[in-house]
Amino acid sequence: MKICDVAIIGAGPYGLSIAAHLRARGVDFRIFGSPMKTWLTHMPKGMHLKSEGFASSLYDPGSTFTLGAYCKEQGLPYADIGTPVPLETFCAYGLEFQKRFVPDLEDQWVASLQQSGAGFQVTLGNGEVFNARRIVVAVGLTHYDYVPPELAALPLAYMTHASKHSALDYFQGKEVAVVGAGASALDLAALLHQAGASVQVVARVAKIRFHDPPDNINPSWLDRLRSPVTGIGPGWKLALCTYAPLVFRLMPDQFRVEKVRTVLGPAPCWFIKEQVVGKVGFNVGVTIAKADVQNGRVHLELADSTGAKKTLTADHVIAATGYKPDLRRLPFLGPEILSGVRCVENTPYLSSHFESSVPNLYFVGITAANTFGPLLRFAYGAGFVAPRIARHLARSASRNLVKRELVSNSGSTAPRETAEPVAR
Ligand SMILES: Cc1cc2nc3c(=O)[nH]c(=O)nc-3n(C[C@H](O)[C@H](O)[C@H](O)COP(=O)(O)OP(=O)(O)OC[C@H]3O[C@@H](n4cnc5c(N)ncnc54)[C@H](O)[C@@H]3O)c2cc1C
């Protein structure tokens, strides 16, 4: 059976950045997934990124091909701060990054992963089976969409998660309730309105808290000292999360899980405010007491803090209710692997090199956030992860290579693996 040194599952900002670094280091690897698929098919067309331009790049080893460099090449508007990045620009940039730095990407779905000897047996969607010594799981949010129990029982024809929507033209002329108070909910509300839908936002919070626009797009060093500008937002708290993920890892479980849940909680971008205020309906400070379908329409019974109830009806409900990382939801992880991964809140404990308690199995991106902090919920975190994990994998690849050479030179009868790591 064919064997490769490292297999990367997922071709979003993390998988592609790691692949670019492994390639530059000559590590033998394969990477699987449809490039930038989350961004191309699970986010609404017309959306703008929440992260600033300087924090919306993928990472090649020299950090030369940034979003800024791509926009300059293409003659597209760009600023480090204050110019929202269109989703379409970010997707085109990500695809170009893949072509230049990860040309050997295999657009295949990983169907299953089993332990096999000292490594793993990987089965692809096209039926190919091969062995890999190390696995990097970089699947982003794909499998983690969360629908609250009060909506989960509604039939799919009437209720969908926000991640199911890219084009919104289907909703023209329809009445849509969007549940949620974060960027995803308000982005969708604005874009549905623009697509000709009549929109009602339903949120538990008493007030939708829009982010403030950046007040200073050219901060002086003194401004930066007072409130550092980081790739995940301004201020010292976020600076600690951005620059000290390895320190964050050493904090007690409860602290880490709490911070990942609460730091940078749901809040829409400043530039969405004018696109929704006065244009969509707001039902805030309410919980959904009951949801059902009557005569082809969804009925949501909303209760406020005083217990007063009202009914909202719609053609369709979109749950923009976020994502909950949970290893049990990764369909390719076999039960043997799953039971071997030590977890906190169903996400893996990881070494400082992203390795789980199952040797040679690594996790990055949001699945690793409960270990390394909020930074890993954002593409910006790939700038920390990619060089670090690539250095580690390259170092251990050469150690393994030396070990195998020694075994083969000593005339051992131990079986040699069919393929040694090769430089690309
Ligand atoms: C509406 C919305 C807006 C967002 N805006 C921002 C923003 O402005 N800035 C920001 O930094 N972050 C934003 N995020 C978060 C964003 O999703 C992450 O930052 C980013 O995608 C992380 O990259 P990733 O590589 O970990 O994951 P992804 O981009 O999700 O890539 C993972 C890839 O793995 C693939 N995959 C999954 N399972 C398999 C399998 N079995 N086999 C093969 N491939 C597989 C998926 O198809 C996917 O392409 C947003 C998220 C949402 C939902």
The ligand as a MOL file (V3000), in Angstrom:
LIG
                    3D

  0  0  0     0  0            999 V3000
M  V30 BEGIN CTAB
M  V30 COUNTS 53 58 0 0 0
M  V30 BEGIN ATOM
M  V30 1 C -20.0920 33.7020 8.0370 0
M  V30 2 C -18.6710 33.5990 8.5310 0
M  V30 3 C -17.8060 34.6770 8.4000 0
M  V30 4 C -16.4830 34.5750 8.8280 0
M  V30 5 N -15.6700 35.6590 8.6790 0
M  V30 6 C -14.3780 35.5560 9.0560 0
M  V30 7 C -13.4780 36.6440 8.8640 0
M  V30 8 O -13.8510 37.7090 8.4020 0
M  V30 9 N -12.1820 36.4650 9.2030 0
M  V30 10 C -11.7020 35.2890 9.7300 0
M  V30 11 O -10.5030 35.1830 10.0200 0
M  V30 12 N -12.5290 34.2580 9.9540 0
M  V30 13 C -13.8490 34.3590 9.6250 0
M  V30 14 N -14.6890 33.2990 9.8270 0
M  V30 15 C -14.1640 32.0880 10.4510 0
M  V30 16 C -13.5330 31.2300 9.3510 0
M  V30 17 O -14.3900 30.2030 9.0170 0
M  V30 18 C -12.1880 30.7290 9.7850 0
M  V30 19 O -11.3430 31.7870 10.1430 0
M  V30 20 C -11.4280 30.0090 8.6570 0
M  V30 21 O -12.2700 29.4040 7.7540 0
M  V30 22 C -10.4640 29.0700 9.2570 0
M  V30 23 O -9.8080 28.3710 8.2260 0
M  V30 24 P -9.7330 26.7800 8.2630 0
M  V30 25 O -8.7470 26.3930 7.2310 0
M  V30 26 O -9.5180 26.3160 9.6600 0
M  V30 27 O -11.1890 26.2950 7.9150 0
M  V30 28 P -12.0590 26.3060 6.5600 0
M  V30 29 O -11.8610 27.5490 5.8100 0
M  V30 30 O -13.4400 25.9800 7.0190 0
M  V30 31 O -11.4620 25.1100 5.7170 0
M  V30 32 C -11.6340 23.7670 6.0830 0
M  V30 33 C -11.7980 22.9700 4.8480 0
M  V30 34 O -11.7960 21.5870 5.1890 0
M  V30 35 C -12.6200 20.9180 4.2830 0
M  V30 36 N -12.9990 19.6070 4.8180 0
M  V30 37 C -13.7830 19.3470 5.8690 0
M  V30 38 N -13.9110 18.0050 6.0300 0
M  V30 39 C -13.1860 17.4270 5.0400 0
M  V30 40 C -12.9550 16.0800 4.6620 0
M  V30 41 N -13.4650 15.0540 5.3330 0
M  V30 42 N -12.1770 15.8510 3.5850 0
M  V30 43 C -11.6310 16.8830 2.8710 0
M  V30 44 N -11.8410 18.1850 3.1920 0
M  V30 45 C -12.6030 18.4480 4.2650 0
M  V30 46 C -13.7910 21.8590 4.1090 0
M  V30 47 O -14.4790 21.6130 2.9150 0
M  V30 48 C -13.1130 23.2220 4.1300 0
M  V30 49 O -12.8550 23.6840 2.8300 0
M  V30 50 C -16.0240 33.3780 9.4170 0
M  V30 51 C -16.8900 32.2840 9.5490 0
M  V30 52 C -18.1970 32.4000 9.1180 0
M  V30 53 C -19.0990 31.2080 9.2730 0
M  V30 END ATOM
M  V30 BEGIN BOND
M  V30 1 1 1 2
M  V30 2 1 2 3
M  V30 3 2 2 52
M  V30 4 2 3 4
M  V30 5 1 4 5
M  V30 6 1 4 50
M  V30 7 2 5 6
M  V30 8 1 6 7
M  V30 9 1 6 13
M  V30 10 2 7 8
M  V30 11 1 7 9
M  V30 12 1 9 10
M  V30 13 2 10 11
M  V30 14 1 10 12
M  V30 15 2 12 13
M  V30 16 1 13 14
M  V30 17 1 14 15
M  V30 18 1 14 50
M  V30 19 1 15 16
M  V30 20 1 16 17
M  V30 21 1 16 18
M  V30 22 1 18 19
M  V30 23 1 18 20
M  V30 24 1 20 21
M  V30 25 1 20 22
M  V30 26 1 22 23
M  V30 27 1 23 24
M  V30 28 2 24 25
M  V30 29 1 24 26
M  V30 30 1 24 27
M  V30 31 1 27 28
M  V30 32 2 28 29
M  V30 33 1 28 30
M  V30 34 1 28 31
M  V30 35 1 31 32
M  V30 36 1 32 33
M  V30 37 1 33 34
M  V30 38 1 33 48
M  V30 39 1 34 35
M  V30 40 1 35 36
M  V30 41 1 35 46
M  V30 42 1 36 37
M  V30 43 1 36 45
M  V30 44 2 37 38
M  V30 45 1 38 39
M  V30 46 1 39 40
M  V30 47 2 39 45
M  V30 48 1 40 41
M  V30 49 2 40 42
M  V30 50 1 42 43
M  V30 51 2 43 44
M  V30 52 1 44 45
M  V30 53 1 46 47
M  V30 54 1 46 48
M  V30 55 1 48 49
M  V30 56 2 50 51
M  V30 57 1 51 52
M  V30 58 1 52 53
M  V30 END BOND
M  V30 END CTAB
M  END
